[in-house]
Amino acid sequence: MGNNMEKEIKAVLFDMDGTLTDTEKLYQTAWPQTLEHFGYEMSEEKPLILRSLGRPFAVQQFKEWYGEDFDYWKVRNYRKQLVEEMLAENGIPLKPGAKEILQWLREQRIFTALVTANDKDRAERYTKRVGLYEYFDAIICADMVEFGKPAPDIYAYACRELNLPPEQTIAVEDSPNGCRSAHGAGCNVVMIPDLTEPDEELSKILYKRLDTLMDLKNLFK
């Protein structure tokens, strides 16, 4: 990409859960609790597979695990309720540097967009609660496209909304499904690992693996 990245990159597209908000771990707790409530068992690695997994892939995954008659939407609604209760009790934790990096990007006149597997209502509600909403030029949600992550639709849609070619964007993700989605759309993928490190295969599609959100600054120098 060369050293003059600031001339080439016009926007940074952020995933939310596990990237800007430290909420991915809540889903790792809520999914097994939910499955137990409905009489199913869930191993530890299964919630990790579900990170950023959008429709119709999540529905297919659960049917593969638990059979064709598995009522995904009923189970998912219960899990949504569980997570809402956790957040109501403990607040929405931010990842270190979340607000600071968004502020810095705004000062550099670099567009920012939220690109999340959440629906629009939740994405707006959560970002307003933690004071991030005002920093985004666009909020792109899974319910705006036909296929969720890891399909490229949501990132392609974000680039169209910002009227930018994907190669002029950086996508910041914490999960394999999110990284594959962004890469499929042609974005420059930066992974900031949350619960798992990238494996060898995933590493091949990354532009960079960073430790923290504030490390993004170094890509613009």
N, C-alpha and C positions, 0 to 999 in steps of 0.2 A: 504493500500500500504506500510505501514511501514515507518520508518524514513530514511531508506537508499535509498530514491527515486532516488538519482543521479546514483546509480548502476543499477537501473531498467529502467529508462527512457532514451532512446537514441536519441529521436527526438521530436521536438515541431512543430506541423503543424498549420499554421495560416490561418484563413480566411482573406480576404482583406477589403472589404467595411464594415465600421462600427467597424472593429476590429483593423486593422493597419492604415487605412486611414479614416478620418472623413468625409466620402462621402455618407454614407447611407442616411443622411438627404436630400441630393440633389435629390435622387430618390423619396423621399416622396413629393418633390415639382414637379419634372419633370413628374411623372406619371399622376397626375390630370390635369396638363397643357396639356399634350399630348392627354389625353382622351377628353378633352374639344375641342381641335383642330379638332378632328374627330367627334365631335357632341355627345359625351357621357358624362355622369356625373360619378364622382368617389368620394365616401365617404372617410372620413379621415382614417378609419380603413383598407380599402382595400390595400393601398400601404404597410402597415405594414405586411400584410399577404404575400406579394410578396417578402419579404426580403430573399435573397439567394434561392428563388424558381427556380429550374432548369427545363430543358425540360425533359419529355413532360408535366410536371405538370403545368407549367405556362400557356401553351396553353390551357389545359383543364380548368384551373381556369377561364380564360377570357371567354371561350365559355359558361361556367356555369353562369357567370355574365351577359354577353352581347349577348348571342345567338350563334348558330352554325356557322353563316356566318361571325363572327367577324374575321377580318384579323390581327391576332396577329403579324406576322412578319413585316408587313407594319407599324403598330402602334409602335412596339418595335424599329424599325429602326429610327423612328422620335424621340422617347424618348432618344435613344443613342446619336443622334445628339444634342438634347437639353443639355444633361449632358456634352457632349464634349465642347459645347459652354460655359457652366458655369465654367468648369475646365480651359478652355483657358483664361477666363476673371479673375478668382480668384485664380488659382493655385490649387494644390491638397493638402488639409489640412491633416496633420498627426495626429494620436491620440497621446496624451502625452506618451513619453517613447518608442515609436515604434522603433526608430533607436537604442536607448540605450539598449533595451532588446535583440534585435537581435545581437548587438555587444557583449553583456555579454554572450549570449548562445554560440556564436562562441568561445569566450575565454575559456568557459567550455568544448569545444569540443562536444557540443550537436548539432546534425543535425537539420536544419530547412528547412521546405518546405512551400511554399505558396499553399493553396488549395482554389481556388476561382471559383465563378460562372461566372467570366469574361472569355472571350476567350483569347487565348494565346497572340495574338497581343496586346490587350489592357493591359493585366496583365504585360507583359514585358515593354510596353511603359510607363505605370504609375509608376511601381516600379523603372525604370531607372530615370524618371523625379524627383522622390523624394529621390533618393539615397539609396534605399533599395535593389535593384536588386542583388548586389554583395554578399549579406548576405545569399541568399537562395541556398541550395544544390539541390533543385528541385522546379520547378514551375508546378503545376498540375491544369489544367483548365477543365471547364465543357465540352468543346468540345472534350476532350480526352476520354470521357466515354459515354455510351448509355443513362444512366439516371442521371440527375443532383440531387442536394439536393432537398428534404430530403432523397432520396435514398442513400444507403451507398457506392455506386460505386466509387465516387471520392476519398473518404478517403481510401477505400480498395486499390485503384490504387496507391495512394500516398505511402502507406505502402509497396506495392510490389516494387515500384520504389526505395525506400530507403532500401529495403531488410530487413525489420524489422517486427516482429509480432506487431499487433495493440496495444497489452497490454504494449508494450515498448514505446508507443507514448502518448503525450498529444495533444489534439486538442483544439485550442483556437477559440471560436466563440462568436458572439454577438446576433445571431438570433435563434429562435426556430427551423427553418428548418435546419440550419447549425448544431445545437446541435444534432438533431435527426439523421442526416446523419453520423456524427462522431460516435455517440453511436451505430448505426446500424452496423458500421464496426468494433466495438470492441475497439475503442480508449478510453482513459481517457478524458472525456470532461470537459473543463474549460470554463465557460461562464463569459465574461466581458460585462455586459449589456450596450447597447447603447441607444436605444429608448424605450425599455420596459424591465421590470424585468421578471425573470422566474416565471411562475405560479407553483402551487403545483405539477401538473403532470410533468412538465419539470424538476423541481427541483430534482425529484426522479432519473433522469438519469445522473445528473451532478456529477462529482468528486468534483468540487469546483465551487463556484461563487466568483469571485474576483472583486475588484473595478477598478484596473488599470493594465496595462501591466507589470509594474515594480513589482507588487505583485507576479508575476510568480517566481521570484527569491526565495521567501520563500518556494516554493515547493521542492526546491533542497537542503535545508539545513538540 
